[in-house]
């Protein structure tokens, strides 16, 4: 069995799960969810769906059928995937602030998170995502597909290495650490309120399901952190190309595929 067939088969399975889960969230998220939270959740699902759909309909055929025109222009494919990643991460950050407000200031939540304000935040976040990716490509760094290593990688140069490390790895890691801290504080606050509710001091506060959701999102942030470390820190120190493939391409695709299942909970 050829390497391309193995790689294509693995990516086909992962991306198919991601396409199903993320498009399900994007199109069929229950209307019972608060408008602001639901809108932010759909935007995150949009980012994840963009990434997984690109892998399923573009990267998988490129690998399985050795489509040279796509491989030659794989930097354009990576542009779409990175944009989806950026949208997903920033939406995750906005969702964390949304949950924190819902837990700590439930009475002011509907005032602070009106539908108009939520849409404005999403537009700003998505425009920033697009601008940051445009800056990356304007810098001359190309993020292309390596048929030998079965992964997207930068052209080796000092400028690209520094840009990818500080402009992608450090930026995303800082954002995800902020998300983790916000979610941990939200979990702590929720637990305190839940205890007060059981003692009779609070009539309407957070329930077990909401606490479970906060724990899930905290786990989600940890998985994003692990994926970044695997991609930018661990994989360059690994010589075996299959190990690099699983630490980079598989880890990157799996995170976005799993995101949809977390969002559906």
Residue, then its C-alpha position, 0 to 999 in steps of 0.5 A: x500500500x502506497x504512503x499517499x493512500x495511507x495518508x489520504x485514507x487517514x485524512x479522509x476519515x478525520x475530515x469526514x467526521x469534522x465536516x459532518x460535526x461542524x456543518x451540523x452545528x453551523x446549520x442545525x444548532x438548537x434555537x433554544x440556545x441564547x442568540x449571542x452564544x449561538x451566534x458565536x458558536x456558529x462562527x466557531x463552527x464556521x472556522x472549523x468547517x472551513x478547515x475540515x471541508x478544505x481538507x476533505x474536498x481539496x487536500x484528500x483528493x490532492x494526496x490520493x490522486x497526486x493532483x500537481x496543480x493543487x500541490x503547486x498552489x498548495x500555499x493558497x489552500x493553506x491560506x483558507x485553512x489558516x483563516x479557518x483556524x484563526x476564526x476558530x481560535x478567536x471565536x473560542x476566545x469570544x465564547x469564553x468571555x461570553x460564558x464568564x459574563x453569563x456566570x459572573x453577571x447573569x443579570x447584566x448578560x443580556x444587556x452586555x451581549x445583545x445580538x448587534x454587539x455580538x455580530x460586531x464582535x464577530x465581524x471585527x474578529x473575522x476581519x482581523x483573522x483575514x488581515x493577519x493571514x494576508x500579512x503572513x502571505x505578504x511577508x513572502x512566507x509560503x505555507x506549502x504541502x510537502x509530499x515527502x513529509x505529508x504535511x504543510x510547512x514553511x519554506x526554510x528561511x530565517x524570516x519565515x521561521x521567526x514569523x511562524x514561531x512568533x506570529x503563529x505559535x506564540x500568538x495562538x499559545x497566548x490566546x489559548x492560555x488566556x482562554x484556559x484562565x478565563x474558563x478556569x475562573x468561570x468553572x470556579x465561579x460556577x461551582x461557588x454559585x452552584x454550592x450557594x444554590x444548594x444551600x438555598x442562598x441563590x434561587x436561580x444560578x448555574x446547573x450541572x450541565x453548564x458546569x459540565x460545558x465549562x469543563x469541556x471547553x477547558x479541555x478543548x483549550x488544553x487540546x489546542x495547546x497540546x496541538x500547538x506544542x506538537x506542531x511547532x515544538x515537538x515535530x521539528x525535533x522528531x526525525x521519523x516522518x510518520x511521527x511528524x505526520x501524526x504530530x502535525x497534519x493529523x493533530x491539526x485536523x483532529x482538533x478541528x474535527x473534535x471541535x464540532x462534537x464538543x460544540x454539539x454537547 
